Amino acid sequence: QVQLVESGGGLVQAGESLRLSCVGAGIRFSAYAMGWYRQAPGKQRELVAIITTGGFTNYADFVKGRFTISRDNAKNTVYLQMSSLKPEDTAIYYCSAELLLERYWGQGTQVTVDS
């Protein structure tokens, strides 16, 4: 059974930082591209950042320079370091594991940024 479990969300003030973690189980973690997506109330889920099996990264324009995605295959964990948070970053953040046509999702972690 595949499980992706996110943690690290919370309530912060604008300008502060948070680090999200996502631990995977039930998959060969190193074989999957890992992504972070987010969904704000009333909006569609959108890509935040993705990291390939080889460590290449890609970011949405709205987080470039502020967020950093990384992975530790030995710990089956992907991270999202978020800095200079803005109220518009408020959303549920989801972790995904992607390999060809397979995609798995975590349950999400709430990030709320107060102005």
N, C-alpha and C positions, 0 to 999 in steps of 0.2 A: 504494500500500500504506500503510495507516494504521499509524503507530507512536507509542506513548506510552512514554516512557522516564523512569522515576523515578530519583532519586538523593538522597543526603543522609542515608540511614539510618545506623545505627551503634549502638554500645553506650555508654550514658551512665548517670550516677548519678541517683537520684531527686532531683528539684528542679532538674535542669539543663534545658537547652533544645536543640532541634534545628530545623533548617529543611529541609524536604523540597522538592524541585523535580521538576516533570514537564514535559518538553518534548514537544510534539506535532508530528507530521509527517504529510503525506498527507491532511489535512483542512483545511477553512477554519476555523481555530482559533476565530476570533472569533464564529462562528455557533453554537458548542457551549457548553452548560453544562458546567462542569468540576467534578468531585467527587473527594474523597478518601474512601476506604473502608479498613477494616482487618479482618483476620482473625487471631484468636488460635488457638493449637492447640486442636482439639476444639470450636471454636465456629464459628458462621456468620459470613459476611462482613457487616459492618454499616457504615452510613453514618457518617462522621465530620463532613464538612462539604461544602457545595456552594456554588458561585458561579455566578450566571446570566450570560447575555450582557450584561445591563445592570448587572452588578456587585452585585446583591443577594445576600446570603449567608444561609445557614441552617446551624445547628450542632446536633449531637447534644447532649443535656443534659450528658452526661458530659465534654464538652470546653469547654463555654461558659465564657468568661472566661480560658481557658488557651491555646486554639489560635486562630489567625487564618488564614483562607484569603484569597488574593489572586491576581490574574492580571495578566500583562503580555502583551497581545495582539501587541504589536510583536515580542516575543521568543517567541511561541507557547508560553508557559510559565505554569504555575499553581504556586503555592507553598502550603506549609502550615507556618506558624511555630508551633512547639510549645514551650510554656513550662511550668514547674512539672510536669515529667513525673513520672508515678507508675509503679510496677511493673506495675500493671494496664493501662497503655498499651502494654505489650509485645505486638507483633503484626507481621504483614506488612502494610504500607500500600500500597494500590493507588490509582492514578490512573484516573479514568474520564472519557470524553468522551461527552456525551449530547445527542441531538437527536431529538425525537419518538421513533420506535421504534428508532433507531440507538443503540447503546452500544458503545464500545470500551474495552478495558482495557489497562493496562500490565502489566509482568511482576512488579511489586512490589518493595518495598525493606524490609528487615528493620529494625525498631526494637526494641531491647532496653533496658529500664530496670532497672538493678540497685538493689536496696535496700541 
